[in-house]
């Protein structure tokens, strides 16, 4: 399973494989399962439908690792436009629909050609664009979660979120249980009111930085989960794992019902999403949209290899 995941993650980074897959129309069915569509109108429509089912939503405009200043600015503008549309539809009240933003999508890697991680220029540009989005979210009555990416961007991403949170307290942070550092980060960040999304992590990382086996990642997740659920912050528990959901439910008995939430990906265990919501839990669905869906799709396959056969059949069929 580990080898298969590594192969899929390598495919996510391959331009050659990307070209083959994205030009194959037969992949559209599986893409549509996980991605809301390519336009902000598609995203709003899916958010509206999920809200009608009693689910909360976070929207992610797909795209990452940009080193083009114009593209980074365009991504920020897309988020501002999206938030305006969501507010006009009455979907943002009380943070019911928020947005998730990857720092590398809004400029964190500008000027880093040949470097191992972000530099001061990229961090400054990402900070400016993130603030534009956060202000638009505040004006719309909702908030922003600063997404996590690979380990090279973790420190910069946490700095960006922390700086924003000093002025906009509802800005959220994402931590990945797969990284060895995360338990320490959880303990440091679990402060009153802080919104922390805990997920397993979907990036191929060096062994020095991350746990390699699924069992070790799960144990890390459970340790971090217990810290968050016992702390004064607002935990956002992002998992589809029935065992971890059961642990969360048990730990949640000691918290107010609105003091934490479950988060799941669009298209993954939708019946469980609705079951939890109908039982009174807060459940937020992570909904990606946009044309740059290839890396996201392959990471979903790496997390759920059972879908790989369907994906490979679609590649072998006629466009």
Secondary structure, 3 states (H helix, E strand, C coil): CHHHHHHHHHHHCCHHHHHHHHCCHHHHHHHHHHECCCCHHHHHHHHHHHHHCCCEEEEEECCCCCCCHHHHHHHHHHHHHHHHHHHHCCCCHHHCEEEEEEHHHHCCCCCCCCCCCCCHHHHHHHHHHHHHHHHHHHHHCCCEEEECCCHHHHHHHHHHHHHHHCCCCCCEEEEECCECCHHHHHHHHCCCCCEEEEECCCCCCCCCCECCCHHHHHHHHHHHHHHHHHCCCEEEEECCCHHHHHHHHHHHCCCCCCCEEEEEECCCCHHHHHHHHHCCCCEEEEEEECCCCHHHHHHHHHHCHHHHHHHHHHHHCCC
